[in-house]
Amino acid sequence: MPESTTLTPLSHAILLALAEEDRHGYAIIKAVVSQSEETLRPGTGTLYTALQRLMDEGLIAESAREPEPGEDRRRRYYRLTDAGREAARGETLRLARLVALARDVSVVAEADLAQALGAR
């Protein structure tokens, strides 16, 4: 996926969640909800549709990670591919440019940005 291709907010969030570590579906949902401060709350159907699309695009792949003892043996883990990492990077830079533009045209103040980033 070229750097100029825009990702959906959910796809971007999934890639960011997988940049941290390989995860299974429920763990991806929890990471997406947490990192989005609960503004993204994908249902399982929505998540697995997005995961399949990201796999089809070569941005994620099934991981070789095995479920832990006591976990469901059918659990599948996903990992970020190099193309997925580059797509996440490109989308993050695109969003950063938009935030800089919003600051430059006085839509958001520097202090507000600092506060928003400090809240993390």
N, C-alpha and C positions, 0 to 999 in steps of 0.2 A: 504494500500500500504506500503510495507516494506521500511525502510529508504534507502536501497540500490538501489531501483528502480529509474532510471533516468527519470526526467520529461522533456518534450520539453520546449524550452524557452518560448513559448506562454503559456503553462499550468502553468509553474512556475510563470510567470508574472500575470496570472489571479488569482492564489492563493494569491499572494502578494497583489494584488488590493483588494481582498475580506478580507484579514486580517485586513485592515484598517476599513472597514465598508461594510454592505450589499449594493449591487449596482445592477442596471439594465444594460442591454447589452450595451447601448451607453456609460454609465458612465464607464463601464469596459474597453471599447475600449479607451476612453480618458485617463484613468489611465495607461493602458498598454503603450500607445504611450508616455505619459509623463515620466513614470518611466524608459522606455527604451531609453530615449532621441531620440525618433522617429526612432529607429532602428527596432522596431516591429510596424507594422501598419496593424493589422488584418482587413480584410473586414468582413462584417456582417455574410456572410455564413461561413467563417472560424471560426469566434468567436462562433457562435451558434453550430457548429459541435464540437468544443472543449468543450463548456459548457455541451453539452449532454454527451460527453465521460467522463468528470469529474464527472457528476452526476451519470452516470452508475458505475463509480469506487468508488462512495461514498465519494469523496473528497469535493464536494459542494452539496448543496441542495437548493431547492426553499425556499426563506425567507417568513416569515409571513408579512413582511413590505408591507404596502399598498401604492399605488401611492399618491402623494400629490394632493391637490385640483388643478384642471386645467391640470394635467397630464393625459395621455392616461390611461384609466382604465384597459386596457389589458396588461399594462407594468408588467413584471415579475422581481422580485428582487431575487438575489442569495446570499447565505451566505456560509461561510467556515465551514466545519465540523471539528470535532476534528481530524479525519483521514487526512483531507486536511491540517490542520495546521501542523501536524506531517510530512506529505509529503513535505510541503514547507520548513520546518526546515531541513529535511534530505537533500533535494536538495541544499539548501543554504550552508549547511556544506560541501557537496561534492564539490561545486564550490569554497568555501573558501580554501579547501585543494589543489585544482588545482592552485589557485592563489598563495598559499604559495609555491608550487612546482616550479611554474614559477619564483618566486622570488629567490628560493634557487638555481636554475640552471642558474641564471643570464639572464633569458629571459626578465624580467622586473625589474627595479631598485626600491628600497624602496621609493626613492623620487618620482618616477612616480606613484607608488601606492598612496602615500600621496596626490599627486596632484589630481589624479583621484577621490579619496574619498573626498577630500576637495571641489571638484567642485559641490557636491550635495548640 
